[in-house]
Amino acid sequence: MRQVRVYSGEPLAAHSEQRLSRGATEHVLRVLRMRAGEALTLFDGRGGEYPAQLLRTEKVSAVVAVGEHHAIERESPLSITLLQSLARGEKMDWIVQKATELGVARIVPVAAGRSVVRVADDGRMDRRREHWLAVAAGACEQCGRNRLPAIEAPMDLPAALASLDQASLRLMLSPDAQDTLAMLARLPLATGRPLRAIAVLIGPEGGFEQDEAAAAEREGFRPARFGPRILRTETAAIAAIAALQALAGDLGGATADSG
């Protein structure tokens, strides 16, 4: 039997009948082609999930019976903020999708000097953010997460750096760095303290300009080398996240209650 998970853009209430949002309805009726009586699992991004049953369908709406709230979480104990230089079109969608699957907590799209995509003030970037949130919601449906990562509207590098909270470790991938990502990630673990939060800064194709890298270092980012090969920006982001989750997150066996 297929396991159907659907994100609800509206808050859910246990033991109630609710009309699904337009987006969720379209997904259930047109994409999944579900019929009345079929079971599904709903989540609203606030944590936990709800078993539900599709009660009735109309042309542009669907009504579900929402069951008991189950406090199931699949979040990593390592809170990763990804500061990702803007990539063109489908590449950025792919980064958002895979970063969500790998458990990233927050994504900050960054317009760097060598980015092929520029930040505009005409509302297009807000629409991009809404599009990326939809991509993340679809990834959560697939991978089992019940909380969507926070996704910011694109901003320039100074604003992105200023938006950070006090991450316990800040890394900037650089092929010329002396220290490796694995070595820097293990430093907090060597003190016996678990690594709880990390910010990872990924440059555009061609890398950061010299003044940008210097600004990041002034904000506490440590250059980190990731292997002997130079990776594309979309490859670097996902490879780094997977490595960090293996070193200090739930891909290495840690759980949200560990530490």
Order of alpha helices (4+ residues) and beta strands (2+ residues): beta-beta-alpha-beta-beta-beta-beta-alpha-beta-alpha-beta-beta-alpha-beta-alpha-beta-alpha-beta-alpha
